[in-house]
């Protein structure tokens, strides 16, 4: 009986070592491919086609030998990025699209792949096509990490292009989007994050009075979650954007009273002395 048990343990250890060996080999191959890819990233315009093909082939070997592993996903993503940096946007999109099938359940990798496709359109100055990709993330992967940043990313695009109508429209869309997510989550931390993103959207859009109102809601609803920072931020907006020093003073005094042990106490006192 003991002999049989030792035999089974031996088989298990051999199998385990084999798995670790395969993972180590894949990791080493990935490291080598990444190292060679760095040369392309540093000089994308001067990269000869054969060099790009060699690195692409190295990543493809990793995919072929580890089809269902995270290494495969990382390698496929890297191939797409190689073509993106050298300016072959059509090929980059084709490579990123291969990630749509084998992605993690939460959609983070899928969202990253779609975002990269959107960026390829942005680099071609095709914003409308990029926006289609970004909105696809918002609808298809609403709770991915990328989806939380995207509405503000879109607002900033319209800021750069000085499109006032686009800023307001995208801000309204952001507010509606974050509100819809909030209605689907019961976690207090999640609610705080979404309320904070609503306030950030209004700040990005330069809608200052609405922004301080939204910030006040986060203080009221979540007094133990960064409320001291929020009150200082409100004071800054009142002073610098709404030109209301009296309101700024009120917010700072309130912060010092309600959160005397805050790390921002000195900063708040210095700010208050300037009013």
NUBAKOL-31472 format. One line per field, with one value per residue (C-alpha): x, y, z; residue number from 1. Coordinates in nm, 2 decimals, always signed. Last residue first. Layout:
# residues N
x: X, ...
y: Y, ...
z: Z, ...
resi: NUM, ...
END
This chain:
# residues 275
x: -0.84, -0.47, -0.48, -0.74, -0.51, -0.23, -0.48, -0.61, -0.26, -0.17, -0.49, -0.45, -0.33, -0.66, -0.67, -0.91, -1.16, -1.50, -1.37, -1.08, -1.30, -1.58, -1.34, -1.20, -1.55, -1.66, -1.35, -1.41, -1.77, -1.65, -1.38, -1.64, -1.46, -1.65, -1.34, -1.04, -1.19, -1.50, -1.32, -1.03, -1.28, -1.46, -1.13, -1.06, -1.40, -1.34, -1.00, -1.15, -1.44, -1.21, -1.44, -1.57, -1.84, -1.98, -2.33, -2.30, -1.94, -2.02, -2.33, -2.12, -1.90, -2.20, -2.30, -1.94, -1.94, -2.28, -2.15, -1.83, -1.95, -1.60, -1.65, -1.36, -1.51, -1.85, -1.70, -1.50, -1.82, -1.98, -1.67, -1.68, -2.04, -1.93, -1.64, -1.86, -2.13, -1.88, -1.74, -2.09, -2.17, -2.53, -2.45, -2.69, -2.83, -2.48, -2.40, -2.70, -2.59, -2.24, -2.37, -2.62, -2.35, -2.11, -2.37, -2.43, -2.05, -2.02, -2.29, -2.14, -1.79, -1.91, -2.10, -1.79, -1.56, -1.22, -1.05, -0.85, -1.16, -1.36, -1.10, -1.11, -1.48, -1.41, -1.14, -1.39, -1.65, -1.37, -1.23, -1.50, -1.52, -1.15, -1.19, -1.46, -1.80, -1.98, -1.83, -2.05, -2.23, -1.93, -1.68, -1.89, -1.90, -1.53, -1.52, -1.78, -1.59, -1.28, -1.48, -1.60, -1.25, -1.08, -0.76, -0.55, -0.40, -0.76, -0.85, -0.56, -0.67, -1.02, -0.86, -0.65, -0.97, -1.13, -0.83, -0.84, -1.21, -1.15, -0.88, -1.10, -1.40, -1.49, -1.48, -1.13, -1.08, -1.05, -1.29, -1.23, -0.85, -0.83, -0.97, -0.64, -0.45, -0.69, -0.68, -0.30, -0.31, -0.53, -0.33, +0.01, +0.17, +0.49, +0.35, +0.02, +0.18, +0.38, +0.08, -0.12, +0.16, +0.19, -0.18, -0.15, +0.15, -0.03, -0.33, -0.11, +0.09, -0.24, -0.28, -0.52, -0.31, +0.03, +0.25, +0.08, +0.05, +0.42, +0.52, +0.32, +0.51, +0.84, +0.70, +0.59, +0.95, +1.09, +0.84, +0.91, +1.28, +1.22, +1.01, +1.30, +1.24, +1.33, +0.99, +0.93, +1.26, +1.23, +0.92, +1.10, +1.40, +1.17, +1.02, +1.35, +1.32, +0.95, +1.02, +1.30, +1.08, +0.80, +1.03, +1.14, +0.79, +0.69, +0.98, +0.90, +0.54, +0.64, +0.88, +0.62, +0.38, +0.64, +0.74, +0.38, +0.35, +0.66, +0.54, +0.20, +0.36, +0.59, +0.30, +0.12, +0.43, +0.47, +0.11, +0.16, +0.47, +0.28, +0.00
y: +8.42, +8.34, +8.22, +7.96, +7.81, +7.77, +7.62, +7.38, +7.27, +7.22, +7.01, +6.80, +6.49, +6.49, +6.47, +6.76, +6.62, +6.78, +7.12, +7.16, +7.05, +7.29, +7.58, +7.50, +7.48, +7.80, +7.98, +7.87, +8.00, +8.34, +8.34, +8.31, +8.35, +8.06, +7.91, +7.99, +8.03, +7.82, +7.55, +7.54, +7.53, +7.24, +7.06, +7.11, +6.97, +6.67, +6.60, +6.59, +6.38, +6.11, +5.82, +5.86, +6.12, +5.91, +6.03, +6.39, +6.43, +6.26, +6.48, +6.79, +6.70, +6.69, +7.04, +7.16, +7.01, +7.16, +7.50, +7.44, +7.31, +7.32, +7.00, +6.82, +6.93, +6.80, +6.47, +6.46, +6.51, +6.21, +6.01, +6.08, +5.96, +5.64, +5.58, +5.64, +5.41, +5.14, +5.17, +5.14, +4.83, +4.81, +4.83, +4.84, +5.19, +5.32, +5.19, +5.39, +5.70, +5.66, +5.64, +5.93, +6.16, +6.05, +6.12, +6.47, +6.53, +6.40, +6.65, +6.94, +6.88, +6.82, +7.14, +7.33, +7.17, +7.31, +7.01, +6.93, +6.97, +6.75, +6.47, +6.54, +6.46, +6.13, +6.03, +6.13, +5.88, +5.62, +5.60, +5.37, +5.16, +5.07, +4.91, +4.68, +4.72, +4.83, +4.58, +4.56, +4.90, +5.12, +4.92, +4.96, +5.33, +5.34, +5.15, +5.37, +5.67, +5.56, +5.55, +5.91, +6.02, +5.92, +6.11, +5.81, +5.80, +5.82, +5.52, +5.32, +5.44, +5.29, +4.95, +4.98, +5.05, +4.73, +4.53, +4.69, +4.62, +4.25, +4.23, +4.38, +4.17, +4.03, +3.68, +3.70, +3.70, +3.43, +3.54, +3.91, +3.88, +3.81, +4.16, +4.31, +4.15, +4.28, +4.62, +4.63, +4.51, +4.81, +5.05, +4.97, +5.28, +5.12, +5.17, +5.00, +4.70, +4.62, +4.68, +4.42, +4.17, +4.25, +4.19, +3.85, +3.77, +3.88, +3.66, +3.36, +3.41, +3.41, +3.06, +2.88, +2.86, +2.80, +2.65, +2.84, +3.17, +3.15, +3.07, +3.37, +3.60, +3.49, +3.53, +3.89, +3.96, +3.82, +4.00, +4.33, +4.28, +4.17, +4.49, +4.72, +4.94, +5.31, +5.45, +5.25, +5.34, +5.30, +5.07, +4.85, +4.81, +4.73, +4.44, +4.25, +4.26, +4.17, +3.87, +3.75, +3.80, +3.61, +3.32, +3.31, +3.32, +3.04, +2.83, +2.89, +2.80, +2.48, +2.39, +2.46, +2.23, +1.95, +1.99, +1.93, +1.63, +1.48, +1.56, +1.39, +1.08, +1.05, +1.09, +0.81, +0.58, +0.67, +0.57, +0.24, +0.16, +0.24, +0.00
z: +0.23, +0.24, +0.60, +0.50, +0.25, +0.51, +0.75, +0.49, +0.39, +0.76, +0.82, +0.50, +0.69, +0.87, +1.25, +1.29, +1.05, +1.13, +1.26, +1.02, +0.72, +0.82, +0.85, +0.50, +0.35, +0.51, +0.39, +0.03, +0.06, +0.17, -0.10, -0.38, -0.71, -0.87, -1.03, -0.80, -0.46, -0.48, -0.67, -0.42, -0.13, -0.29, -0.33, +0.04, +0.13, -0.09, +0.06, +0.41, +0.29, +0.17, +0.26, +0.62, +0.54, +0.26, +0.18, +0.29, +0.17, -0.17, -0.20, -0.14, -0.42, -0.66, -0.55, -0.59, -0.95, -1.04, -0.95, -1.15, -1.48, -1.62, -1.82, -1.64, -1.31, -1.40, -1.50, -1.18, -0.97, -1.14, -1.10, -0.72, -0.71, -0.89, -0.65, -0.35, -0.47, -0.54, -0.19, -0.04, -0.24, -0.36, -0.73, -1.03, -0.97, -0.94, -1.29, -1.43, -1.25, -1.39, -1.74, -1.71, -1.57, -1.84, -2.12, -1.97, -1.98, -2.33, -2.45, -2.25, -2.38, -2.74, -2.74, -2.62, -2.88, -2.79, -2.97, -2.65, -2.44, -2.67, -2.61, -2.24, -2.23, -2.39, -2.14, -1.86, -2.01, -2.05, -1.70, -1.55, -1.86, -1.85, -1.51, -1.64, -1.49, -1.80, -2.04, -2.34, -2.32, -2.21, -2.41, -2.73, -2.66, -2.68, -3.01, -3.17, -3.04, -3.23, -3.55, -3.49, -3.39, -3.71, -3.67, -3.78, -3.43, -3.30, -3.51, -3.36, -3.02, -3.07, -3.15, -2.83, -2.64, -2.79, -2.67, -2.32, -2.30, -2.39, -2.13, -1.86, -1.96, -1.62, -1.76, -1.90, -2.27, -2.53, -2.80, -2.84, -2.84, -3.21, -3.27, -3.14, -3.43, -3.70, -3.54, -3.55, -3.91, -4.01, -3.80, -3.95, -3.79, -3.65, -3.29, -3.37, -3.55, -3.24, -3.01, -3.19, -3.16, -2.79, -2.73, -2.89, -2.67, -2.35, -2.44, -2.51, -2.19, -2.00, -2.11, -2.34, -2.66, -2.49, -2.77, -3.05, -2.87, -2.76, -3.11, -3.23, -3.00, -3.15, -3.51, -3.43, -3.32, -3.64, -3.86, -3.70, -3.77, -4.13, -4.19, -4.10, -3.79, -3.85, -3.80, -3.48, -3.32, -2.94, -2.96, -3.22, -3.00, -2.71, -2.91, -2.87, -2.50, -2.50, -2.72, -2.48, -2.17, -2.34, -2.43, -2.06, -1.94, -2.18, -2.06, -1.69, -1.75, -1.93, -1.65, -1.39, -1.56, -1.60, -1.23, -1.14, -1.36, -1.21, -0.86, -0.92, -1.07, -0.77, -0.53, -0.71, -0.68, -0.31, -0.25, -0.43, -0.23, +0.09, +0.00
resi: 275, 274, 273, 272, 271, 270, 269, 268, 267, 266, 265, 264, 263, 262, 261, 260, 259, 258, 257, 256, 255, 254, 253, 252, 251, 250, 249, 248, 247, 246, 245, 244, 243, 242, 241, 240, 239, 238, 237, 236, 235, 234, 233, 232, 231, 230, 229, 228, 227, 226, 225, 224, 223, 222, 221, 220, 219, 218, 217, 216, 215, 214, 213, 212, 211, 210, 209, 208, 207, 206, 205, 204, 203, 202, 201, 200, 199, 198, 197, 196, 195, 194, 193, 192, 191, 190, 189, 188, 187, 186, 185, 184, 183, 182, 181, 180, 179, 178, 177, 176, 175, 174, 173, 172, 171, 170, 169, 168, 167, 166, 165, 164, 163, 162, 161, 160, 159, 158, 157, 156, 155, 154, 153, 152, 151, 150, 149, 148, 147, 146, 145, 144, 143, 142, 141, 140, 139, 138, 137, 136, 135, 134, 133, 132, 131, 130, 129, 128, 127, 126, 125, 124, 123, 122, 121, 120, 119, 118, 117, 116, 115, 114, 113, 112, 111, 110, 109, 108, 107, 106, 105, 104, 103, 102, 101, 100, 99, 98, 97, 96, 95, 94, 93, 92, 91, 90, 89, 88, 87, 86, 85, 84, 83, 82, 81, 80, 79, 78, 77, 76, 75, 74, 73, 72, 71, 70, 69, 68, 67, 66, 65, 64, 63, 62, 61, 60, 59, 58, 57, 56, 55, 54, 53, 52, 51, 50, 49, 48, 47, 46, 45, 44, 43, 42, 41, 40, 39, 38, 37, 36, 35, 34, 33, 32, 31, 30, 29, 28, 27, 26, 25, 24, 23, 22, 21, 20, 19, 18, 17, 16, 15, 14, 13, 12, 11, 10, 9, 8, 7, 6, 5, 4, 3, 2, 1
END
